[in-house]
């Protein structure tokens, strides 16, 4: 059967792994644009984020998930539940691990969850650009002994190395079927959601210690004009304590100004028009421990 005679395949692929293994970086690399926010700080991704990849003869729907870890506290438990739920009804799972810096405890947690699922699993050791080639083979052997993977494809999500080969391996596992989404659709995430995430990413980049984990962002107003083309966004950065509010605002407003400048730059790239961004900071006391507050801030 020639390539032309091959049936069209489509399906869902969950990206699973410990925090900070590069799942969001891989999604952005494959899509060619920023959909999922990234940070050097772990547990950046909090919700399921979907990206649509159209290839010759296939449509792959990638599902980025929060990192699986030993969860304590309402927000952390929410993130783990989101990840496990996303993996419960997909056609294939890509298990990403950090080849340069292994987290055996988190890897074990993920492997335990994989054994309760029926989908085929592809191992994708990431950050192999940071590993010497002679050191990679023993690592692959260790992982192959831990689980019966359908395939193993080393990658560098940041550099793009091995990513096409990984998509080839995913495509081979998908069932025949029509595309789920229009060809020009990149993600199911609303622009408001992505805008809030981009602002939260800047808080992660510019602040330190525990503050990012106590931060949520909501977009409270969004107005578009055609003449001139402009999007006006009113967003609120939620924190848990007054001291955190002062940190986000900074001395004479310097910190929130920098957050706004960086976020506006990314928003204008995403939307393709000028953006007027207004940021405010609001104290939402202990919201990460309050289920009602979490729902109100978008963490169902």
C-alpha positions in Angstrom: 0.0 0.0 0.0 1.4 3.4 -1.0 1.5 6.4 1.3 -1.3 7.9 -0.8 -3.5 4.8 -0.1 -2.9 4.9 3.7 -6.1 5.8 5.6 -6.2 9.2 7.4 -5.6 8.8 11.1 -6.5 11.0 14.0 -6.6 10.9 17.8 -5.6 12.3 21.1 -2.1 12.1 22.7 -1.6 13.1 26.4 1.8 14.5 27.4 2.5 13.1 30.9 5.5 13.5 33.2 6.9 15.0 36.4 6.9 18.8 36.8 9.4 20.7 34.6 10.3 17.9 32.2 9.5 20.1 29.2 5.9 19.1 28.2 4.8 22.7 27.5 8.1 23.4 25.6 7.4 20.4 23.4 3.8 21.6 22.7 5.0 25.1 21.7 7.8 23.6 19.6 5.4 21.4 17.7 2.8 24.1 17.1 5.3 26.8 16.2 3.8 29.3 18.6 3.3 29.9 22.3 0.1 28.2 23.5 1.3 26.8 26.8 3.4 28.9 29.2 6.8 27.8 30.4 9.1 28.5 33.3 12.2 27.1 35.0 10.0 26.8 38.1 8.2 23.5 38.4 4.4 23.2 38.4 3.9 26.1 36.0 1.1 24.3 34.0 -2.1 24.1 36.0 -4.8 23.2 33.5 -5.2 20.8 30.5 -4.1 22.7 27.3 -4.7 21.2 23.9 -2.8 21.8 20.7 -3.8 20.5 17.2 -1.1 19.2 14.9 -1.9 18.6 11.3 0.4 16.4 9.3 0.1 14.6 5.9 -2.4 11.9 6.5 -3.0 12.7 10.2 -4.3 15.0 12.8 -2.7 14.7 16.3 -4.4 16.4 19.2 -1.7 16.9 21.9 -2.9 17.4 25.4 -0.4 19.2 27.7 -0.9 18.4 31.4 0.3 19.6 34.8 3.3 17.7 36.2 2.4 14.6 38.3 3.9 14.9 41.8 3.2 14.0 45.4 0.4 16.5 45.9 -0.4 18.4 49.1 -2.8 21.3 49.3 -5.9 22.0 47.2 -4.2 23.5 44.1 -1.6 20.8 43.8 -4.2 18.0 44.1 -6.2 19.8 41.4 -3.2 19.8 39.1 -2.5 16.1 39.5 -6.2 15.2 39.0 -6.2 17.3 35.8 -3.2 15.3 34.5 -4.6 11.9 35.4 -8.0 12.8 34.0 -6.5 13.9 30.7 -4.7 10.6 30.3 -7.8 8.5 31.0 -9.4 8.7 27.6 -6.7 9.2 24.9 -5.3 7.0 22.1 -1.7 7.3 23.1 0.4 8.6 26.0 3.8 10.3 25.6 5.7 9.9 28.9 8.3 12.6 29.1 11.3 12.3 31.4 14.2 14.6 32.0 17.3 12.7 30.7 19.7 15.2 32.2 18.3 15.3 35.7 16.2 12.3 36.8 13.4 12.6 39.4 13.0 8.9 40.2 10.2 9.5 42.8 8.0 11.4 40.3 8.9 9.0 37.5 7.6 6.1 39.7 4.4 8.0 40.4 3.8 8.4 36.7 4.6 4.8 35.9 2.2 3.6 38.6 -0.6 5.7 37.0 0.3 4.4 33.5 -0.1 0.8 34.6 -3.8 1.6 35.3 -4.4 2.7 31.7 -4.8 0.9 28.5 -3.4 3.3 26.0 0.0 2.6 24.4 2.9 4.6 25.9 5.8 6.1 24.1 8.8 7.2 26.2 10.3 10.6 25.3 13.5 11.3 27.2 13.9 15.1 26.9 16.9 17.4 27.2 19.2 14.9 25.5 21.2 17.8 24.2 22.5 18.1 27.8 23.5 14.4 28.0 26.6 12.7 26.6 25.7 10.1 24.1 27.5 7.2 25.9 25.4 8.0 29.0 22.1 7.9 27.2 22.1 4.2 26.3 22.2 2.9 29.9 19.4 5.3 30.8 17.2 3.9 28.0 18.0 0.4 29.2 16.9 1.4 32.7 13.6 2.9 31.5 12.9 -0.1 29.2 13.1 -2.4 32.2 10.7 -0.3 34.2 7.8 -0.4 31.6 6.8 -2.1 28.3 6.9 1.1 26.2 5.6 1.0 22.6 8.6 3.0 21.5 11.4 5.2 22.9 12.3 8.4 21.1 14.9 10.7 22.7 14.3 14.4 22.0 15.3 18.0 22.8 12.0 19.9 22.9 13.8 23.2 23.1 16.1 22.6 20.1 13.5 20.5 18.2 15.8 17.5 17.8 13.9 14.2 17.5 10.5 15.9 17.6 9.5 14.8 14.1 10.5 11.3 14.9 8.4 11.4 18.1 5.4 12.6 16.0 6.0 9.8 13.6 5.8 7.3 16.4 2.6 8.9 17.8 1.0 8.9 14.3 1.7 5.1 13.9 -0.4 4.4 17.0 -3.5 6.4 16.0 -6.7 4.8 14.6 -8.1 5.6 11.2 -10.6 8.4 11.4 -11.4 11.9 10.2 -9.9 15.1 11.7 -11.5 16.3 14.9 -10.8 20.0 14.3 -10.6 22.4 11.3 -7.2 22.6 9.7 -6.6 26.2 10.7 -7.3 25.5 14.4 -4.2 25.5 16.7 -5.8 25.1 20.1 -9.1 24.8 21.9 -8.0 27.3 24.5 -9.8 30.7 24.3 -7.7 33.8 23.7 -8.7 35.1 27.2 -7.3 31.9 28.8 -4.0 32.2 26.9 -3.8 35.9 27.8 -4.2 35.2 31.5 -1.6 32.4 31.3 0.9 34.7 29.5 0.5 37.3 32.3 1.0 34.6 34.9 4.1 33.4 33.1 5.6 36.9 33.5 4.9 36.8 37.3 6.8 33.4 37.4 9.7 34.9 35.4 10.1 38.1 37.5 9.3 37.1 41.1 11.0 34.7 43.4 10.5 32.2 46.2 6.9 31.1 46.9 5.1 34.0 45.3 4.4 32.4 41.8 2.6 29.5 43.4 0.2 31.8 45.2 -0.7 33.7 42.0 -3.6 33.4 39.7 -4.7 35.7 36.9 -8.2 36.4 35.6 -9.1 38.6 32.5 -12.1 40.6 33.7 -12.6 42.8 30.6 -11.7 42.4 26.9 -12.7 44.9 24.2 -11.7 45.0 20.6 -11.8 48.0 18.2 -11.2 48.0 14.4 -10.2 51.6 13.8 -7.5 51.6 15.0 -7.1 47.8 15.5 -6.6 47.5 19.2 -7.4 45.1 22.1 -8.0 46.5 25.5 -7.5 44.0 28.3 -8.2 44.5 32.0 -6.6 41.7 34.0 -6.3 41.0 37.7 -3.4 39.2 39.4 -4.7 37.4 42.5 -2.4 36.8 45.5 -3.0 35.4 48.9 -1.5 38.0 51.2 -0.9 41.8 51.4 2.9 41.3 51.5 2.6 39.4 48.2 0.6 42.2 46.7 3.3 44.7 47.5 5.9 42.4 45.9 3.9 42.1 42.7 3.5 45.9 42.5 7.1 46.6 43.5 8.7 49.8 44.6 6.9 52.7 42.9 5.1 50.2 40.7 8.3 49.0 39.0 7.5 45.3 39.2 4.0 45.4 37.8 5.2 47.7 35.1 7.8 45.1 34.0 5.2 42.3 34.1 2.9 44.4 31.9 5.6 45.3 29.4 6.6 41.7 28.9 3.0 40.3 28.8 1.9 43.0 26.4 4.8 42.1 24.0 3.7 38.4 23.9 0.0 39.3 23.6 0.7 41.5 20.6 2.6 38.7 19.0 -0.3 36.3 19.6 -3.1 38.6 18.6 -1.3 40.4 15.8 -2.6 43.9 16.9 -1.7 46.5 19.4 -2.7 45.7 23.0 -3.5 48.1 25.8 -3.1 46.1 29.0 -4.2 47.2 32.4 -3.1 45.1 35.4 -4.4 45.2 38.9 -3.5 43.2 42.0 -6.1 41.8 44.4 -5.7 39.9 47.6 -7.7 36.6 47.6 -6.9 35.3 51.1 -5.6 31.7 51.1 -7.3 31.0 47.7 -5.1 27.9 47.0 -6.7 26.2 50.0 -10.3 27.3 49.3 -12.2 25.1 46.8 -14.8 27.9 46.1 -12.1 30.5 45.5 -10.2 28.0 43.2 -13.3 27.5 41.1 -13.9 31.2 40.9 -10.3 31.7 39.6 -10.7 29.0 37.0 -9.4 25.9 38.7 -12.4 23.5 38.6 
